[in-house]
Amino acid sequence: MTATAAANLRFDWRRWLKPALFAAALTAFVAAGVLATLIFPPAALLFVTPLAVVIAIKAPPMRAAPKSVVMPLIYLSVLLLPLWPVYIHLKPGPLPILTPPRLLLYALSTLWAYDMVVSPLRRGQLASALKRGRWLAIPIAILFVLGLISLPMAEGRTLAAPEFIRQVIIWLAPFLAFATYVRRPRQLKTIVALLAIAAGISGAGAVAEFLSGRLLANLLSPFIGAGGAEWLEIAKAEKVRDGVFRAQFTHTHPLSLGEFLAIMSPVAFSFALFEKCAVRRALWGLCLAFILAGAWATNSRASLLVIALALAVCIAFYAFRVMRTAGAWRLKPAAALAALLLALGSPLIAAGAYKVVVGEAGQSTARSSQTRLDQIEQAWPKIKERLVGGYGAGRAARVLGFWGRALTIDNYYLTLALDLGLPGPLAFLAVIFGMGVLSARGARSSVPGMSAVYVGLAGAAGGFLIMRSVVSQTGNLSIVFVLLGAMAGVAAMRGRKTWRTG
């Protein structure tokens, strides 16, 4: 045996030291991650995120998912999300419910995760969307960080942790996917138009329920799974307030449907107002009529007031644009007189609105208003006990003692304050404020046809801000988060050629 062969047979421990240390460190890392996840499930994010970052850095660049596949998924999910009866679903254990629109969004999120690993282009697009759309990205990030921070001290971590993971899957992941893939103003316009059309269909369905006196949930009850969940029983129960039947169509409660119609009403109104084609203007007018009739059929006082306010804002915006034109000088005295009369009549308008909200003494309308005030009084001492951190995601109803007797607390800001502490509702308010900021910026753009979109979105932001004070159901949040993601994605292209040409 030669000296060279003998040297090759000798074990060189220095050569194998580095791989051995790497294998030991990786094994310890995985073991610690598994152990931490068993004790505290959300801790998996702290271990999976570094691995995902390393994979994304080391993975060879590959072709991104084709837009010819992604955009149909986006459009179809947006149309079906408010139209599919949410009470018809599959519930695989602790995972979120499965419905056709949710499955489409899960597929979209999977494609997005793939692109984040293999496509530097898509990662750059997401980074630009988060940077240029920081009015939305920063408060949304704060909102979910607060949810993560609240879990270690949550009251009932075994229930709070799955709820937080569910929110990440159904709200945060679609937001990031839409922010990545929606880049052009015409894509945002299509998404907003599809949601407005869905609102018109929902309004027509609500009118049909009101005229027939039968809920769609009861007609479809043979297809509803026998899971025994309380919210399913509430969905199937007919709602009558002060002798008036209340429609809900594909939603689980009239308030949820009323909120969706309220936030989409300024969009339909703006399309009808700014549309140049007479046929399209008439169709959007019909859509708006169905939305208004559907809101009336829900017998939701808040949605009717929000619709009136949102439409007034759109009219004021349109009037302001007309007054700035050179030929509007003849109309300015009449406009000034109308503004003066409106200012003088504002006390009467405010008194009438207050009467509508409060209702007559002894009626269920008045009782529901008093219940909301009682909930605030009951919740405030508990909020003061945990001003920061709260009681954990999804724990508000249990903490306030409404578990088993009510579906939710009737105020989403109060729910967030109990779940996440006082920073929670402040972060959510910042999200809606960011939506208003991006809408105001977009309304001033010179892109043809986009003024109607952004004026409508500004009205929708204001309406959603108000409606959340009397609604705590989270169904419409899935719609709002995909809309926010689309707005952030388009904001990344503002000022570029693709923005100017649409």
Secondary structure, 3 states (H helix, E strand, C coil): CCHHHHHHHCCCHHHHHHHHHHHHHHHHHHHHHHHHHHHCHHHHHHHHHHHHHHHHHHCCCCCCCCHHHHHHHHHHHHHHCCCCCCCCCECCCCCCCECHHHHHHHHHHHHHHHHHHHCHHHHHHHHHHHHHCHHHHHHHHHHHHHHHHHCCCCCCHHHHHHHHHHHHHHHHHHHHHHHHHCCCHHHHHHHHHHHHHHHHHHHHHHHHHHHHCCCHHHHCHHHCCCCCCHHHHHHHCCEEECCEEECCCCCCCHHHHHHHHHHHHHHHHHHHHHCCCHHHHHHHHHHHHHHHHHHHHHCCHHHHHHHHHHHHHHHHHHHHHHHCCHHHCCCHHHHHHHHHHHHHHHHHHHHHHHHHHHCCCCCHHHHHHHHHHHHHHHHHHHHHHCCECCCCCCCHHHHHCCCCCCCCCCCHHHHHHHHHECHHHHHHHHHHHHHHHHHHHHHCCCCCCHHHHHHHHHHHHHHHHHHCCCCCCCHHHHHHHHHHHHHHHHHCCCCCHHHHHC
